[in-house]
């Protein structure tokens, strides 16, 4: 197999992880199962992978920050300072997926080559304490979707707690990394990226482009926004030949999360294997697969739900080791709750009867197709 196909196959195998479920999921009876996150916050941050691997300060997961020093995020964190390693102050900005420092004329004066040991200071407006974030390392990770060979910058960031905060040691901002070497980059790294805003509770992309001005995301390795970026379903990751819309990005998010019906929970667990493609042609199945493999269809998705569902990914629970902390019996309790929680979800066999030509014509009928490997 050509090297790039091997890389893409590996990336797709590693790609699927829970958005709203992690190692500590509490399994209730199937008719009551909410497949809840281990880390649940009032703002719903678990919807983007909190409880698996997300930025955490003061025990609180978050996912975005505004460059305006007067604007809080949902968790009441606010930017107060950004300085180079030498102590020179700059206005922080994120250009595409790159952290930069701007001078008083709004010109880029600090960029990736000089960003090491730069410090970002956030204030927690709940108690007035300052948290110092230090960029200690940068690297690159290759996009999973073509154009092949392109890379995006990643960062490792340490958190220095304020005096009096529990635990005085510096810790990684992303403290629950995915399995190494299953993750194809450095597992304690993250990306900064602008151009997309998310509502984790609803698992939707709320806005893209100019409407997101001022906000930037901080996405840890293994989290859904990081994967959306690597699959070129973010504003800075977009393939100009196959640009994606807000709803197409949302469809991929919901497919990753296995949000089978609108308002329903995420029916998946961390690290479950999956293959996927999108109708835009941004992501394609391994060309060695044939349409005879369509018996392995897991689901056809649009931006709100599964248009149809086949054999669910958890029927044969096969996660990337060592990520699984649940048994097959527990996995069964998750997927067996789908017809109870989502009674309108149609089987793909019935859908095929109603739509002659399916699955060969799936791109005319949905936005994302998922398959079991």
BATIMAR-578908 format. One line per 10 residues: number of its first residue (from 0); their letters; for each residue x, y, z of C-alpha. Coordinates in Angstrom, 2 decimals, always signed. Layout:
BEGIN
NUM = a = X:Y:Z; ...
end
This chain:
BEGIN
0 = xxxxxxxxxx = +0.00:+0.00:+0.00; +1.39:+3.47:-0.80; +2.69:+5.31:+2.23; +0.00:+7.97:+2.11; -2.76:+5.35:+2.10; -1.18:+3.66:+5.10; -1.09:+7.00:+6.92; -4.69:+7.80:+6.09; -5.85:+4.33:+7.09; -4.06:+4.67:+10.40
10 = xxxxxxxxxx = -5.46:+8.13:+10.95; -9.01:+7.00:+10.25; -8.63:+4.05:+12.60; -7.52:+6.42:+15.32; -10.02:+9.08:+14.40; -13.15:+8.08:+16.25; -13.54:+8.94:+19.90; -16.37:+9.92:+22.14; -17.50:+13.51:+22.19; -19.72:+13.11:+25.21
20 = xxxxxxxxxx = -18.54:+9.85:+26.75; -15.29:+8.85:+28.35; -13.71:+6.25:+30.59; -15.93:+7.13:+33.54; -19.29:+6.79:+31.79; -22.12:+5.79:+34.09; -24.28:+3.13:+32.47; -27.88:+3.07:+33.61; -30.62:+0.84:+32.29; -30.90:+1.14:+28.47
30 = xxxxxxxxxx = -34.14:+3.11:+28.57; -32.55:+5.72:+30.86; -29.00:+5.71:+29.58; -27.69:+9.17:+28.80; -24.20:+7.96:+28.00; -23.02:+10.85:+30.14; -19.51:+12.23:+30.27; -17.19:+11.56:+33.15; -16.63:+15.29:+33.42; -19.95:+17.11:+33.27
40 = xxxxxxxxxx = -20.08:+20.87:+33.50; -23.02:+23.23:+33.49; -21.89:+24.74:+30.19; -21.75:+21.33:+28.50; -18.04:+21.39:+27.68; -18.06:+17.59:+27.74; -19.71:+17.74:+24.31; -16.35:+18.42:+22.67; -14.40:+15.79:+24.54; -14.07:+17.26:+28.01
50 = xxxxxxxxxx = -13.45:+14.39:+30.37; -11.32:+12.77:+27.70; -8.74:+15.41:+26.73; -9.53:+19.10:+26.89; -7.78:+22.19:+28.27; -8.36:+22.37:+32.03; -7.68:+25.24:+34.42; -8.73:+25.24:+38.08; -10.44:+21.92:+37.47; -12.65:+23.50:+34.80
60 = xxxxxxxxxx = -12.55:+22.33:+31.17; -12.84:+24.99:+28.45; -12.36:+25.22:+24.72; -12.19:+28.84:+23.56; -10.79:+32.25:+24.57; -11.39:+35.74:+23.22; -8.44:+37.96:+22.32; -10.32:+40.95:+23.78; -9.20:+41.37:+27.39; -12.70:+42.46:+28.43
70 = xxxxxxxxxx = -14.56:+39.39:+27.15; -15.02:+36.25:+29.26; -15.56:+32.80:+27.85; -18.40:+30.58:+29.11; -16.29:+29.41:+32.05; -15.46:+33.03:+33.04; -11.80:+32.88:+31.96; -10.44:+36.02:+30.35; -7.17:+36.96:+28.66; -5.08:+39.52:+30.55
80 = xxxxxxxxxx = -1.55:+39.30:+29.11; +0.68:+37.76:+26.44; +4.46:+38.08:+26.49; +7.44:+36.63:+24.68; +10.10:+34.62:+26.51; +12.05:+37.88:+26.87; +9.07:+39.54:+28.54; +8.03:+41.76:+25.63; +4.24:+42.33:+25.68; +2.18:+41.68:+22.56
90 = xxxxxxxxxx = -1.46:+41.44:+21.60; -2.18:+37.76:+21.16; -3.87:+36.63:+17.97; -4.47:+33.40:+16.13; -3.99:+33.56:+12.38; -5.61:+30.52:+10.84; -4.05:+27.89:+13.15; -0.97:+29.78:+14.36; -0.43:+31.74:+17.58; +1.18:+35.11:+16.90
100 = xxxxxxxxxx = +1.97:+38.30:+18.78; +0.99:+41.66:+17.29; +2.79:+44.94:+17.87; +1.00:+48.26:+18.42; +0.53:+48.62:+14.66; -1.17:+45.20:+14.46; +1.76:+43.74:+12.57; +2.98:+40.23:+13.39; +6.05:+40.68:+15.58; +6.15:+37.25:+17.24
110 = xxxxxxxxxx = +5.59:+34.06:+15.29; +6.23:+30.32:+15.57; +10.07:+30.45:+15.41; +10.16:+32.72:+18.47; +7.08:+31.52:+20.33; +8.82:+29.05:+22.66; +8.45:+30.04:+26.34; +5.95:+32.77:+25.50; +3.43:+33.21:+28.31; -0.35:+33.61:+28.11
120 = xxxxxxxxxx = -2.01:+34.83:+31.30; -5.68:+34.19:+31.95; -7.75:+35.42:+34.88; -10.47:+33.33:+36.45; -13.14:+35.95:+37.09; -14.85:+33.64:+39.55; -12.12:+34.28:+42.14; -9.71:+36.75:+40.51; -6.80:+34.28:+40.37; -4.26:+34.46:+37.52
130 = xxxxxxxxxx = -3.18:+31.35:+35.63; -0.01:+31.43:+33.56; +0.23:+29.27:+30.42; +3.69:+28.71:+28.93; +4.25:+27.42:+25.40; +7.18:+25.05:+25.94; +7.30:+23.28:+22.58; +6.00:+23.43:+19.02; +5.78:+20.75:+16.36; +3.76:+19.83:+13.26
140 = xxxxxxxxxx = +1.15:+17.19:+12.51; +0.11:+16.11:+9.02; -3.46:+16.68:+7.88; -5.45:+13.47:+7.47; -7.26:+14.67:+4.34; -5.69:+15.89:+1.07; -3.81:+17.90:-0.10; -1.36:+15.33:+1.18; +1.81:+16.31:+2.98; +0.50:+19.59:+4.38
150 = xxxxxxxxxx = +1.00:+20.16:+8.10; -0.47:+22.27:+10.88; +1.39:+23.64:+13.90; +0.90:+22.05:+17.32; +1.87:+23.37:+20.74; +2.61:+21.94:+24.16; +1.50:+24.24:+26.95; +2.14:+24.04:+30.70; -0.12:+25.61:+33.32; +1.42:+27.38:+36.31
160 = xxxxxxxxxx = -1.12:+27.71:+39.14; -1.51:+30.89:+41.20; -0.38:+31.03:+44.83; -2.81:+29.24:+47.09; -4.30:+27.07:+44.33; -4.44:+23.32:+45.04; -1.29:+21.68:+43.70; +1.61:+24.00:+43.00; +3.34:+21.95:+40.31; +3.17:+22.93:+36.65
170 = xxxxxxxxxx = +0.93:+20.60:+34.66; +0.06:+20.08:+31.01; -2.90:+22.13:+29.84; -3.98:+18.95:+28.01; -3.57:+16.43:+30.80; -5.40:+13.37:+29.47; -3.60:+12.61:+26.19; -4.63:+9.90:+23.74; -2.66:+6.68:+23.54; +0.85:+6.96:+22.15
180 = xxxxxxxxxx = +1.76:+5.76:+19.51; -1.86:+5.45:+18.32; -2.12:+9.23:+17.99; -0.09:+10.26:+14.91; +1.33:+13.37:+16.59; +2.61:+14.35:+20.00; -0.21:+13.37:+22.37; +0.29:+16.23:+24.86; +0.12:+18.85:+22.13; -2.82:+21.01:+21.09
190 = xxxxxxxxxx = -3.80:+23.32:+18.29; -4.96:+26.93:+18.37; -7.42:+27.69:+15.57; -9.80:+30.46:+14.60; -12.83:+30.62:+12.34; -15.24:+28.14:+13.97; -17.32:+28.32:+17.13; -19.00:+25.37:+18.79; -21.89:+24.68:+21.14; -20.70:+21.55:+22.94
200 = xxxxxxxxxx = -23.99:+20.89:+24.71; -25.91:+20.70:+21.42; -22.86:+19.39:+19.52; -23.25:+21.95:+16.76; -21.06:+24.40:+14.89; -22.68:+27.71:+15.74; -20.76:+30.00:+13.37; -17.85:+30.15:+10.97; -15.79:+32.83:+9.25; -16.13:+36.54:+10.13
210 = xxxxxxxxxx = -18.92:+35.85:+12.64; -16.33:+34.25:+14.93; -14.03:+37.30:+15.02; -12.06:+37.62:+18.24; -12.53:+34.03:+19.37; -10.02:+31.22:+19.03; -10.20:+27.55:+19.98; -7.71:+25.60:+22.05; -8.15:+21.94:+21.08; -6.21:+19.07:+22.63
220 = xxxxxxxxxx = -4.92:+15.99:+20.81; -7.67:+13.44:+20.36; -10.53:+15.90:+20.84; -13.22:+16.28:+18.20; -12.29:+19.85:+17.13; -8.68:+18.72:+16.63; -9.93:+15.85:+14.45; -12.26:+18.14:+12.51; -9.24:+20.32:+11.77; -7.10:+17.40:+10.62
230 = xxxxxxxxxx = -9.99:+16.26:+8.40; -10.09:+19.80:+6.90; -13.50:+20.57:+8.39; -12.47:+23.86:+9.99; -12.01:+27.33:+8.55; -8.18:+27.29:+8.60; -8.00:+23.64:+7.55; -10.27:+24.00:+4.52; -9.16:+22.49:+1.24; -9.80:+25.30:-1.31
240 = xxxxxxxxxx = -10.82:+22.71:-3.90; -13.40:+21.20:-1.53; -14.53:+23.93:+0.90; -16.88:+22.82:+3.65; -19.88:+24.67:+5.02; -20.88:+25.07:+8.65; -23.47:+22.31:+8.32; -21.04:+19.92:+6.64; -18.64:+20.41:+9.53; -21.49:+19.84:+11.95
250 = xxxxxxxxxx = -22.43:+16.61:+10.20; -18.92:+15.26:+10.71; -19.01:+16.30:+14.37; -22.27:+14.43:+14.91; -21.04:+11.37:+13.04; -17.92:+11.24:+15.19; -20.11:+11.51:+18.30; -22.73:+9.04:+17.06; -25.53:+11.50:+17.85; -28.19:+9.37:+16.20
260 = xxxxxxxxxx = -31.13:+11.70:+16.77; -31.51:+15.42:+17.43; -31.42:+16.07:+21.16; -30.14:+12.57:+21.85; -26.92:+11.55:+23.60; -23.67:+10.35:+22.11; -23.71:+6.59:+21.56; -20.01:+5.83:+21.49; -16.92:+5.36:+23.63; -13.36:+6.59:+23.41
270 = xxxxxxxxxx = -11.11:+5.11:+20.75; -13.68:+3.06:+18.82; -12.50:+2.24:+15.30; -14.39:+3.69:+12.36; -13.92:+4.54:+8.69; -15.64:+7.53:+7.15; -16.01:+9.71:+4.08; -17.87:+12.91:+3.24; -20.00:+13.88:+0.26; -17.75:+16.83:-0.64
280 = xxxxxxxxxx = -14.84:+14.50:-1.37; -12.67:+16.06:+1.34; -12.33:+12.65:+2.99; -12.51:+9.45:+0.98; -12.61:+5.79:+1.86; -9.49:+3.74:+1.36; -9.58:+2.99:-2.40; -8.84:-0.67:-1.65; -12.36:-0.93:-0.19; -15.06:-2.05:-2.60
290 = xxxxxxxxxx = -18.78:-1.41:-2.65; -19.18:-5.01:-1.56; -17.97:-3.69:+1.78; -21.11:-1.60:+2.10; -22.56:-4.38:+4.23; -20.41:-2.73:+6.89; -22.28:+0.58:+6.72; -22.63:+2.07:+10.17; -24.62:+5.16:+9.29; -25.49:+7.92:+6.84
300 = xxxxxxxxxx = -25.46:+11.34:+8.49; -26.61:+14.87:+7.89; -26.07:+17.91:+10.10; -28.75:+16.89:+12.61; -28.88:+13.10:+12.91; -28.32:+9.68:+11.37; -30.43:+9.53:+8.20; -30.15:+5.77:+8.48; -28.23:+3.37:+10.67; -26.68:+0.02:+9.97
310 = xxxxxxxxxx = -24.66:-2.14:+12.32; -23.54:+0.20:+15.08; -19.82:+0.61:+15.79; -20.22:-0.86:+19.29; -21.85:-4.12:+18.19; -18.32:-5.48:+17.88; -16.54:-3.33:+20.43; -13.00:-3.03:+19.07; -11.26:+0.06:+20.44; -7.70:+1.11:+19.97
320 = xxxxxxxxxx = -5.77:-0.28:+22.96; -5.44:+0.68:+25.74; -8.43:+3.02:+25.50; -11.26:+0.65:+26.34; -12.43:+0.64:+29.92; -15.76:-1.00:+29.20; -16.71:-4.57:+28.39; -18.66:-5.76:+25.37; -21.69:-6.13:+27.66; -21.43:-2.47:+28.64
330 = xxxxxxxxxx = -20.95:-1.47:+24.98; -24.10:-3.47:+24.18; -26.07:-1.46:+26.72; -25.11:+1.73:+24.88; -26.07:+0.75:+21.35; -29.14:-1.21:+22.44; -30.54:+2.04:+23.87; -30.63:+3.64:+20.40; -34.11:+2.42:+19.34; -35.46:+3.50:+22.73
340 = xxxxxxxxxx = -33.88:+6.95:+22.75; -34.18:+7.46:+18.98; -37.27:+5.49:+17.86; -37.48:+7.33:+14.53; -33.98:+6.25:+13.45; -34.42:+4.28:+10.24; -32.41:+1.21:+9.31; -30.22:+1.53:+6.24; -31.81:-1.59:+4.75; -35.25:+0.09:+4.87
350 = xxxxxxxxxx = -33.71:+3.32:+3.60; -32.25:+1.44:+0.62; -35.71:+0.18:-0.34; -37.05:+3.73:-0.30; -34.04:+5.13:-2.16; -33.03:+2.88:-5.07; -29.33:+3.04:-5.78; -28.29:+3.37:-2.16; -25.54:+3.01:-1.03; -23.74:+3.74:-4.31
360 = xxxxxxxxxx = -25.51:+7.12:-4.52; -25.05:+8.01:-0.84; -23.40:+11.35:-1.64; -26.70:+12.57:-3.11; -28.57:+11.61:+0.06; -26.35:+12.57:+2.99; -23.23:+14.41:+4.11; -21.12:+11.77:+5.88; -21.03:+7.97:+5.58; -19.49:+5.89:+8.37
370 = xxx = -18.39:+2.28:+8.02; -17.12:-0.37:+10.37; -13.55:-1.38:+9.48
end
